[in-house]
Amino acid sequence: MKKISILFLILLCNCTFLYAQQFSITGVVTDKKLNEPIIGASVVVKGTTNGTVTDLDGKFTIQASKS
């Protein structure tokens, strides 16, 4: 019984860890007509307050969760 309880606890911790994982999203924001990078554009994960701003090349990296 003790082994089953320990195994259950380990599985529960692993499931919680996997659910809360975050990943990086990278990209480039460009002007559609001129095809030039947009400097200082705000990029926000929909439904959150998690955001960033593009650099001088229009590039950004932002962290997001799967949930």
N, CA, C and O atoms as a Maestro MAE file, in Angstrom:
{
 s_m_m2io_version
 :::
 2.0.0
}

f_m_ct {
 s_m_title
 :::
 protein
 m_atom[268] {
  # First column is atom index #
  i_m_mmod_type
  r_m_x_coord
  r_m_y_coord
  r_m_z_coord
  i_m_residue_number
  s_m_chain_name
  s_m_pdb_residue_name
  s_m_pdb_atom_name
  i_m_atomic_number
  :::
  1 25 0.821 -1.197 0.000 1 A "MET " " N  " 7
  2 3 0.000 0.000 0.000 1 A "MET " " CA " 6
  3 2 0.864 1.260 0.000 1 A "MET " " C  " 6
  4 15 0.537 2.251 -0.652 1 A "MET " " O  " 8
  5 25 1.968 1.205 0.738 2 A "LYS " " N  " 7
  6 3 2.850 2.365 0.809 2 A "LYS " " CA " 6
  7 2 3.466 2.663 -0.560 2 A "LYS " " C  " 6
  8 15 3.615 3.827 -0.933 2 A "LYS " " O  " 8
  9 25 3.825 1.611 -1.311 3 A "LYS " " N  " 7
  10 3 4.406 1.791 -2.639 3 A "LYS " " CA " 6
  11 2 3.406 2.435 -3.592 3 A "LYS " " C  " 6
  12 15 3.771 3.288 -4.401 3 A "LYS " " O  " 8
  13 25 2.156 2.028 -3.494 4 A "ILE " " N  " 7
  14 3 1.112 2.588 -4.354 4 A "ILE " " CA " 6
  15 2 0.896 4.062 -4.032 4 A "ILE " " C  " 6
  16 15 0.717 4.873 -4.941 4 A "ILE " " O  " 8
  17 25 0.911 4.412 -2.763 5 A "SER " " N  " 7
  18 3 0.739 5.808 -2.359 5 A "SER " " CA " 6
  19 2 1.882 6.675 -2.874 5 A "SER " " C  " 6
  20 15 1.655 7.784 -3.356 5 A "SER " " O  " 8
  21 25 3.099 6.173 -2.773 6 A "ILE " " N  " 7
  22 3 4.260 6.931 -3.253 6 A "ILE " " CA " 6
  23 2 4.199 7.084 -4.770 6 A "ILE " " C  " 6
  24 15 4.467 8.164 -5.296 6 A "ILE " " O  " 8
  25 25 3.850 6.019 -5.470 7 A "LEU " " N  " 7
  26 3 3.730 6.074 -6.923 7 A "LEU " " CA " 6
  27 2 2.656 7.076 -7.339 7 A "LEU " " C  " 6
  28 15 2.866 7.851 -8.272 7 A "LEU " " O  " 8
  29 25 1.525 7.071 -6.669 8 A "PHE " " N  " 7
  30 3 0.451 8.017 -6.963 8 A "PHE " " CA " 6
  31 2 0.911 9.455 -6.748 8 A "PHE " " C  " 6
  32 15 0.609 10.332 -7.557 8 A "PHE " " O  " 8
  33 25 1.632 9.696 -5.676 9 A "LEU " " N  " 7
  34 3 2.133 11.037 -5.381 9 A "LEU " " CA " 6
  35 2 3.110 11.507 -6.460 9 A "LEU " " C  " 6
  36 15 3.057 12.663 -6.879 9 A "LEU " " O  " 8
  37 25 3.987 10.634 -6.907 10 A "ILE " " N  " 7
  38 3 4.942 10.981 -7.965 10 A "ILE " " CA " 6
  39 2 4.212 11.303 -9.264 10 A "ILE " " C  " 6
  40 15 4.538 12.285 -9.931 10 A "ILE " " O  " 8
  41 25 3.229 10.486 -9.627 11 A "LEU " " N  " 7
  42 3 2.462 10.738 -10.848 11 A "LEU " " CA " 6
  43 2 1.684 12.045 -10.765 11 A "LEU " " C  " 6
  44 15 1.606 12.781 -11.749 11 A "LEU " " O  " 8
  45 25 1.120 12.337 -9.625 12 A "LEU " " N  " 7
  46 3 0.374 13.579 -9.435 12 A "LEU " " CA " 6
  47 2 1.284 14.790 -9.595 12 A "LEU " " C  " 6
  48 15 0.910 15.766 -10.244 12 A "LEU " " O  " 8
  49 25 2.466 14.732 -9.014 13 A "CYS " " N  " 7
  50 3 3.423 15.840 -9.133 13 A "CYS " " CA " 6
  51 2 3.857 16.028 -10.584 13 A "CYS " " C  " 6
  52 15 3.981 17.162 -11.047 13 A "CYS " " O  " 8
  53 25 4.087 14.944 -11.299 14 A "ASN " " N  " 7
  54 3 4.492 15.041 -12.699 14 A "ASN " " CA " 6
  55 2 3.387 15.633 -13.560 14 A "ASN " " C  " 6
  56 15 3.669 16.434 -14.452 14 A "ASN " " O  " 8
  57 25 2.148 15.263 -13.317 15 A "CYS " " N  " 7
  58 3 1.032 15.805 -14.091 15 A "CYS " " CA " 6
  59 2 0.890 17.301 -13.864 15 A "CYS " " C  " 6
  60 15 0.649 18.052 -14.809 15 A "CYS " " O  " 8
  61 25 1.036 17.734 -12.639 16 A "THR " " N  " 7
  62 3 0.953 19.158 -12.318 16 A "THR " " CA " 6
  63 2 2.083 19.913 -12.989 16 A "THR " " C  " 6
  64 15 1.869 21.004 -13.518 16 A "THR " " O  " 8
  65 25 3.280 19.350 -12.978 17 A "PHE " " N  " 7
  66 3 4.431 19.989 -13.607 17 A "PHE " " CA " 6
  67 2 4.217 20.132 -15.112 17 A "PHE " " C  " 6
  68 15 4.512 21.184 -15.678 17 A "PHE " " O  " 8
  69 25 3.712 19.095 -15.764 18 A "LEU " " N  " 7
  70 3 3.496 19.147 -17.202 18 A "LEU " " CA " 6
  71 2 2.408 20.141 -17.573 18 A "LEU " " C  " 6
  72 15 2.501 20.800 -18.609 18 A "LEU " " O  " 8
  73 25 1.388 20.258 -16.751 19 A "TYR " " N  " 7
  74 3 0.288 21.176 -17.028 19 A "TYR " " CA " 6
  75 2 0.742 22.627 -16.962 19 A "TYR " " C  " 6
  76 15 0.250 23.467 -17.715 19 A "TYR " " O  " 8
  77 25 1.675 22.925 -16.068 20 A "ALA " " N  " 7
  78 3 2.107 24.302 -15.848 20 A "ALA " " CA " 6
  79 2 3.284 24.712 -16.722 20 A "ALA " " C  " 6
  80 15 3.826 25.801 -16.533 20 A "ALA " " O  " 8
  81 25 3.694 23.887 -17.663 21 A "GLN " " N  " 7
  82 3 4.847 24.218 -18.488 21 A "GLN " " CA " 6
  83 2 4.585 25.426 -19.363 21 A "GLN " " C  " 6
  84 15 3.471 25.652 -19.837 21 A "GLN " " O  " 8
  85 25 5.642 26.196 -19.563 22 A "GLN " " N  " 7
  86 3 5.582 27.336 -20.459 22 A "GLN " " CA " 6
  87 2 6.513 27.098 -21.634 22 A "GLN " " C  " 6
  88 15 7.442 26.294 -21.556 22 A "GLN " " O  " 8
  89 25 6.256 27.800 -22.709 23 A "PHE " " N  " 7
  90 3 7.116 27.703 -23.871 23 A "PHE " " CA " 6
  91 2 7.323 29.088 -24.457 23 A "PHE " " C  " 6
  92 15 6.550 30.007 -24.189 23 A "PHE " " O  " 8
  93 25 8.365 29.231 -25.256 24 A "SER " " N  " 7
  94 3 8.702 30.515 -25.872 24 A "SER " " CA " 6
  95 2 8.092 30.616 -27.260 24 A "SER " " C  " 6
  96 15 8.096 29.657 -28.032 24 A "SER " " O  " 8
  97 25 7.571 31.790 -27.556 25 A "ILE " " N  " 7
  98 3 7.072 32.096 -28.888 25 A "ILE " " CA " 6
  99 2 7.954 33.216 -29.426 25 A "ILE " " C  " 6
  100 15 8.118 34.245 -28.772 25 A "ILE " " O  " 8
  101 25 8.515 33.022 -30.601 26 A "THR " " N  " 7
  102 3 9.341 34.056 -31.218 26 A "THR " " CA " 6
  103 2 8.757 34.403 -32.575 26 A "THR " " C  " 6
  104 15 8.092 33.585 -33.210 26 A "THR " " O  " 8
  105 25 9.013 35.625 -33.006 27 A "GLY " " N  " 7
  106 3 8.510 36.040 -34.306 27 A "GLY " " CA " 6
  107 2 9.035 37.398 -34.704 27 A "GLY " " C  " 6
  108 15 9.835 38.009 -33.995 27 A "GLY " " O  " 8
  109 25 8.574 37.857 -35.846 28 A "VAL " " N  " 7
  110 3 8.952 39.163 -36.376 28 A "VAL " " CA " 6
  111 2 7.674 39.867 -36.813 28 A "VAL " " C  " 6
  112 15 6.842 39.282 -37.506 28 A "VAL " " O  " 8
  113 25 7.520 41.126 -36.407 29 A "VAL " " N  " 7
  114 3 6.376 41.937 -36.814 29 A "VAL " " CA " 6
  115 2 6.848 42.843 -37.948 29 A "VAL " " C  " 6
  116 15 7.789 43.620 -37.782 29 A "VAL " " O  " 8
  117 25 6.180 42.736 -39.114 30 A "THR " " N  " 7
  118 3 6.560 43.547 -40.271 30 A "THR " " CA " 6
  119 2 5.362 44.291 -40.830 30 A "THR " " C  " 6
  120 15 4.215 43.880 -40.650 30 A "THR " " O  " 8
  121 25 5.645 45.389 -41.509 31 A "ASP " " N  " 7
  122 3 4.629 46.156 -42.206 31 A "ASP " " CA " 6
  123 2 4.210 45.373 -43.448 31 A "ASP " " C  " 6
  124 15 5.064 44.915 -44.208 31 A "ASP " " O  " 8
  125 25 2.916 45.217 -43.658 32 A "LYS " " N  " 7
  126 3 2.418 44.395 -44.764 32 A "LYS " " CA " 6
  127 2 2.774 44.991 -46.132 32 A "LYS " " C  " 6
  128 15 3.159 44.258 -47.044 32 A "LYS " " O  " 8
  129 25 2.651 46.298 -46.277 33 A "LYS " " N  " 7
  130 3 2.908 46.932 -47.576 33 A "LYS " " CA " 6
  131 2 4.399 47.085 -47.859 33 A "LYS " " C  " 6
  132 15 4.861 46.757 -48.952 33 A "LYS " " O  " 8
  133 25 5.150 47.579 -46.882 34 A "LEU " " N  " 7
  134 3 6.569 47.865 -47.094 34 A "LEU " " CA " 6
  135 2 7.476 46.678 -46.791 34 A "LEU " " C  " 6
  136 15 8.646 46.676 -47.174 34 A "LEU " " O  " 8
  137 25 6.944 45.673 -46.110 35 A "ASN " " N  " 7
  138 3 7.709 44.493 -45.701 35 A "ASN " " CA " 6
  139 2 8.934 44.868 -44.867 35 A "ASN " " C  " 6
  140 15 9.987 44.240 -44.980 35 A "ASN " " O  " 8
  141 25 8.787 45.898 -44.027 36 A "GLU " " N  " 7
  142 3 9.859 46.344 -43.141 36 A "GLU " " CA " 6
  143 2 9.470 46.038 -41.699 36 A "GLU " " C  " 6
  144 15 8.283 46.007 -41.373 36 A "GLU " " O  " 8
  145 25 10.459 45.809 -40.829 37 A "PRO " " N  " 7
  146 3 10.145 45.512 -39.425 37 A "PRO " " CA " 6
  147 2 9.512 46.706 -38.722 37 A "PRO " " C  " 6
  148 15 9.834 47.859 -39.009 37 A "PRO " " O  " 8
  149 25 8.607 46.408 -37.798 38 A "ILE " " N  " 7
  150 3 7.973 47.453 -36.996 38 A "ILE " " CA " 6
  151 2 8.661 47.476 -35.638 38 A "ILE " " C  " 6
  152 15 8.620 46.500 -34.890 38 A "ILE " " O  " 8
  153 25 9.293 48.602 -35.334 39 A "ILE " " N  " 7
  154 3 10.038 48.770 -34.086 39 A "ILE " " CA " 6
  155 2 9.078 49.194 -32.978 39 A "ILE " " C  " 6
  156 15 8.261 50.094 -33.175 39 A "ILE " " O  " 8
  157 25 9.171 48.555 -31.820 40 A "GLY " " N  " 7
  158 3 8.391 48.954 -30.654 40 A "GLY " " CA " 6
  159 2 6.937 48.527 -30.671 40 A "GLY " " C  " 6
  160 15 6.127 49.087 -29.932 40 A "GLY " " O  " 8
  161 25 6.586 47.554 -31.489 41 A "ALA " " N  " 7
  162 3 5.206 47.054 -31.512 41 A "ALA " " CA " 6
  163 2 4.944 46.210 -30.266 41 A "ALA " " C  " 6
  164 15 5.804 45.436 -29.847 41 A "ALA " " O  " 8
  165 25 3.771 46.356 -29.681 42 A "SER " " N  " 7
  166 3 3.398 45.562 -28.511 42 A "SER " " CA " 6
  167 2 2.859 44.208 -28.956 42 A "SER " " C  " 6
  168 15 2.038 44.121 -29.869 42 A "SER " " O  " 8
  169 25 3.332 43.159 -28.299 43 A "VAL " " N  " 7
  170 3 2.860 41.799 -28.559 43 A "VAL " " CA " 6
  171 2 2.376 41.245 -27.228 43 A "VAL " " C  " 6
  172 15 3.138 41.195 -26.263 43 A "VAL " " O  " 8
  173 25 1.099 40.824 -27.166 44 A "VAL " " N  " 7
  174 3 0.492 40.363 -25.919 44 A "VAL " " CA " 6
  175 2 -0.160 39.004 -26.151 44 A "VAL " " C  " 6
  176 15 -0.768 38.770 -27.195 44 A "VAL " " O  " 8
  177 25 -0.028 38.110 -25.169 45 A "VAL " " N  " 7
  178 3 -0.710 36.819 -25.224 45 A "VAL " " CA " 6
  179 2 -2.183 37.072 -24.937 45 A "VAL " " C  " 6
  180 15 -2.525 37.625 -23.892 45 A "VAL " " O  " 8
  181 25 -3.051 36.674 -25.849 46 A "LYS " " N  " 7
  182 3 -4.487 36.929 -25.738 46 A "LYS " " CA " 6
  183 2 -5.040 36.381 -24.424 46 A "LYS " " C  " 6
  184 15 -4.765 35.241 -24.048 46 A "LYS " " O  " 8
  185 25 -5.819 37.203 -23.738 47 A "GLY " " N  " 7
  186 3 -6.448 36.794 -22.490 47 A "GLY " " CA " 6
  187 2 -5.552 36.907 -21.271 47 A "GLY " " C  " 6
  188 15 -5.935 36.475 -20.184 47 A "GLY " " O  " 8
  189 25 -4.351 37.485 -21.433 48 A "THR " " N  " 7
  190 3 -3.424 37.657 -20.313 48 A "THR " " CA " 6
  191 2 -2.877 39.079 -20.322 48 A "THR " " C  " 6
  192 15 -3.182 39.874 -21.211 48 A "THR " " O  " 8
  193 25 -2.072 39.377 -19.328 49 A "THR " " N  " 7
  194 3 -1.346 40.652 -19.307 49 A "THR " " CA " 6
  195 2 0.121 40.423 -19.654 49 A "THR " " C  " 6
  196 15 0.943 41.328 -19.505 49 A "THR " " O  " 8
  197 25 0.451 39.228 -20.114 50 A "ASN " " N  " 7
  198 3 1.816 38.868 -20.476 50 A "ASN " " CA " 6
  199 2 2.133 39.441 -21.854 50 A "ASN " " C  " 6
  200 15 1.505 39.075 -22.847 50 A "ASN " " O  " 8
  201 25 3.117 40.349 -21.906 51 A "GLY " " N  " 7
  202 3 3.442 40.972 -23.177 51 A "GLY " " CA " 6
  203 2 4.896 41.365 -23.290 51 A "GLY " " C  " 6
  204 15 5.667 41.259 -22.336 51 A "GLY " " O  " 8
  205 25 5.255 41.822 -24.482 52 A "THR " " N  " 7
  206 3 6.613 42.280 -24.763 52 A "THR " " CA " 6
  207 2 6.550 43.304 -25.886 52 A "THR " " C  " 6
  208 15 5.480 43.587 -26.426 52 A "THR " " O  " 8
  209 25 7.713 43.857 -26.233 53 A "VAL " " N  " 7
  210 3 7.818 44.860 -27.288 53 A "VAL " " CA " 6
  211 2 8.866 44.389 -28.293 53 A "VAL " " C  " 6
  212 15 9.875 43.798 -27.908 53 A "VAL " " O  " 8
  213 25 8.630 44.648 -29.579 54 A "THR " " N  " 7
  214 3 9.591 44.241 -30.597 54 A "THR " " CA " 6
  215 2 10.858 45.089 -30.524 54 A "THR " " C  " 6
  216 15 10.829 46.240 -30.088 54 A "THR " " O  " 8
  217 25 11.984 44.489 -30.963 55 A "ASP " " N  " 7
  218 3 13.264 45.200 -30.942 55 A "ASP " " CA " 6
  219 2 13.465 45.993 -32.240 55 A "ASP " " C  " 6
  220 15 12.516 46.190 -32.999 55 A "ASP " " O  " 8
  221 25 14.692 46.444 -32.492 56 A "LEU " " N  " 7
  222 3 14.990 47.260 -33.672 56 A "LEU " " CA " 6
  223 2 14.814 46.504 -34.988 56 A "LEU " " C  " 6
  224 15 14.676 47.122 -36.045 56 A "LEU " " O  " 8
  225 25 14.818 45.187 -34.929 57 A "ASP " " N  " 7
  226 3 14.613 44.366 -36.124 57 A "ASP " " CA " 6
  227 2 13.185 43.837 -36.219 57 A "ASP " " C  " 6
  228 15 12.883 43.031 -37.099 57 A "ASP " " O  " 8
  229 25 12.300 44.280 -35.320 58 A "GLY " " N  " 7
  230 3 10.917 43.816 -35.305 58 A "GLY " " CA " 6
  231 2 10.738 42.457 -34.664 58 A "GLY " " C  " 6
  232 15 9.647 41.888 -34.711 58 A "GLY " " O  " 8
  233 25 11.804 41.924 -34.059 59 A "LYS " " N  " 7
  234 3 11.754 40.586 -33.459 59 A "LYS " " CA " 6
  235 2 11.249 40.638 -32.024 59 A "LYS " " C  " 6
  236 15 11.429 41.632 -31.321 59 A "LYS " " O  " 8
  237 25 10.610 39.541 -31.601 60 A "PHE " " N  " 7
  238 3 10.136 39.433 -30.222 60 A "PHE " " CA " 6
  239 2 10.224 37.993 -29.755 60 A "PHE " " C  " 6
  240 15 10.230 37.059 -30.557 60 A "PHE " " O  " 8
  241 25 10.292 37.833 -28.441 61 A "THR " " N  " 7
  242 3 10.193 36.533 -27.779 61 A "THR " " CA " 6
  243 2 9.304 36.727 -26.572 61 A "THR " " C  " 6
  244 15 9.481 37.676 -25.807 61 A "THR " " O  " 8
  245 25 8.346 35.829 -26.397 62 A "ILE " " N  " 7
  246 3 7.407 35.939 -25.281 62 A "ILE " " CA " 6
  247 2 7.157 34.547 -24.713 62 A "ILE " " C  " 6
  248 15 7.178 33.556 -25.443 62 A "ILE " " O  " 8
  249 25 6.923 34.480 -23.419 63 A "GLN " " N  " 7
  250 3 6.629 33.219 -22.741 63 A "GLN " " CA " 6
  251 2 5.116 33.059 -22.635 63 A "GLN " " C  " 6
  252 15 4.403 34.013 -22.322 63 A "GLN " " O  " 8
  253 25 4.634 31.851 -22.896 64 A "ALA " " N  " 7
  254 3 3.202 31.567 -22.789 64 A "ALA " " CA " 6
  255 2 3.017 30.158 -22.246 64 A "ALA " " C  " 6
  256 15 3.890 29.302 -22.389 64 A "ALA " " O  " 8
  257 25 1.872 29.934 -21.621 65 A "SER " " N  " 7
  258 3 1.548 28.586 -21.148 65 A "SER " " CA " 6
  259 2 0.509 27.983 -22.077 65 A "SER " " C  " 6
  260 15 -0.168 28.696 -22.817 65 A "SER " " O  " 8
  261 25 0.391 26.672 -22.032 66 A "LYS " " N  " 7
  262 3 -0.541 25.977 -22.914 66 A "LYS " " CA " 6
  263 2 -1.983 26.138 -22.473 66 A "LYS " " C  " 6
  264 15 -2.895 25.874 -23.257 66 A "LYS " " O  " 8
  265 25 -2.212 26.558 -21.255 67 A "SER " " N  " 7
  266 3 -3.589 26.668 -20.768 67 A "SER " " CA " 6
  267 2 -4.208 27.997 -21.092 67 A "SER " " C  " 6
  268 15 -5.364 28.240 -20.746 67 A "SER " " O  " 8
  :::
 }
 m_bond[267] {
  # First column is bond index #
  i_m_from
  i_m_to
  i_m_order
  :::
  1 1 2 1
  2 2 3 1
  3 3 4 2
  4 3 5 1
  5 5 6 1
  6 6 7 1
  7 7 8 2
  8 7 9 1
  9 9 10 1
  10 10 11 1
  11 11 12 2
  12 11 13 1
  13 13 14 1
  14 14 15 1
  15 15 16 2
  16 15 17 1
  17 17 18 1
  18 18 19 1
  19 19 20 2
  20 19 21 1
  21 21 22 1
  22 22 23 1
  23 23 24 2
  24 23 25 1
  25 25 26 1
  26 26 27 1
  27 27 28 2
  28 27 29 1
  29 29 30 1
  30 30 31 1
  31 31 32 2
  32 31 33 1
  33 33 34 1
  34 34 35 1
  35 35 36 2
  36 35 37 1
  37 37 38 1
  38 38 39 1
  39 39 40 2
  40 39 41 1
  41 41 42 1
  42 42 43 1
  43 43 44 2
  44 43 45 1
  45 45 46 1
  46 46 47 1
  47 47 48 2
  48 47 49 1
  49 49 50 1
  50 50 51 1
  51 51 52 2
  52 51 53 1
  53 53 54 1
  54 54 55 1
  55 55 56 2
  56 55 57 1
  57 57 58 1
  58 58 59 1
  59 59 60 2
  60 59 61 1
  61 61 62 1
  62 62 63 1
  63 63 64 2
  64 63 65 1
  65 65 66 1
  66 66 67 1
  67 67 68 2
  68 67 69 1
  69 69 70 1
  70 70 71 1
  71 71 72 2
  72 71 73 1
  73 73 74 1
  74 74 75 1
  75 75 76 2
  76 75 77 1
  77 77 78 1
  78 78 79 1
  79 79 80 2
  80 79 81 1
  81 81 82 1
  82 82 83 1
  83 83 84 2
  84 83 85 1
  85 85 86 1
  86 86 87 1
  87 87 88 2
  88 87 89 1
  89 89 90 1
  90 90 91 1
  91 91 92 2
  92 91 93 1
  93 93 94 1
  94 94 95 1
  95 95 96 2
  96 95 97 1
  97 97 98 1
  98 98 99 1
  99 99 100 2
  100 99 101 1
  101 101 102 1
  102 102 103 1
  103 103 104 2
  104 103 105 1
  105 105 106 1
  106 106 107 1
  107 107 108 2
  108 107 109 1
  109 109 110 1
  110 110 111 1
  111 111 112 2
  112 111 113 1
  113 113 114 1
  114 114 115 1
  115 115 116 2
  116 115 117 1
  117 117 118 1
  118 118 119 1
  119 119 120 2
  120 119 121 1
  121 121 122 1
  122 122 123 1
  123 123 124 2
  124 123 125 1
  125 125 126 1
  126 126 127 1
  127 127 128 2
  128 127 129 1
  129 129 130 1
  130 130 131 1
  131 131 132 2
  132 131 133 1
  133 133 134 1
  134 134 135 1
  135 135 136 2
  136 135 137 1
  137 137 138 1
  138 138 139 1
  139 139 140 2
  140 139 141 1
  141 141 142 1
  142 142 143 1
  143 143 144 2
  144 143 145 1
  145 145 146 1
  146 146 147 1
  147 147 148 2
  148 147 149 1
  149 149 150 1
  150 150 151 1
  151 151 152 2
  152 151 153 1
  153 153 154 1
  154 154 155 1
  155 155 156 2
  156 155 157 1
  157 157 158 1
  158 158 159 1
  159 159 160 2
  160 159 161 1
  161 161 162 1
  162 162 163 1
  163 163 164 2
  164 163 165 1
  165 165 166 1
  166 166 167 1
  167 167 168 2
  168 167 169 1
  169 169 170 1
  170 170 171 1
  171 171 172 2
  172 171 173 1
  173 173 174 1
  174 174 175 1
  175 175 176 2
  176 175 177 1
  177 177 178 1
  178 178 179 1
  179 179 180 2
  180 179 181 1
  181 181 182 1
  182 182 183 1
  183 183 184 2
  184 183 185 1
  185 185 186 1
  186 186 187 1
  187 187 188 2
  188 187 189 1
  189 189 190 1
  190 190 191 1
  191 191 192 2
  192 191 193 1
  193 193 194 1
  194 194 195 1
  195 195 196 2
  196 195 197 1
  197 197 198 1
  198 198 199 1
  199 199 200 2
  200 199 201 1
  201 201 202 1
  202 202 203 1
  203 203 204 2
  204 203 205 1
  205 205 206 1
  206 206 207 1
  207 207 208 2
  208 207 209 1
  209 209 210 1
  210 210 211 1
  211 211 212 2
  212 211 213 1
  213 213 214 1
  214 214 215 1
  215 215 216 2
  216 215 217 1
  217 217 218 1
  218 218 219 1
  219 219 220 2
  220 219 221 1
  221 221 222 1
  222 222 223 1
  223 223 224 2
  224 223 225 1
  225 225 226 1
  226 226 227 1
  227 227 228 2
  228 227 229 1
  229 229 230 1
  230 230 231 1
  231 231 232 2
  232 231 233 1
  233 233 234 1
  234 234 235 1
  235 235 236 2
  236 235 237 1
  237 237 238 1
  238 238 239 1
  239 239 240 2
  240 239 241 1
  241 241 242 1
  242 242 243 1
  243 243 244 2
  244 243 245 1
  245 245 246 1
  246 246 247 1
  247 247 248 2
  248 247 249 1
  249 249 250 1
  250 250 251 1
  251 251 252 2
  252 251 253 1
  253 253 254 1
  254 254 255 1
  255 255 256 2
  256 255 257 1
  257 257 258 1
  258 258 259 1
  259 259 260 2
  260 259 261 1
  261 261 262 1
  262 262 263 1
  263 263 264 2
  264 263 265 1
  265 265 266 1
  266 266 267 1
  267 267 268 2
  :::
 }
}
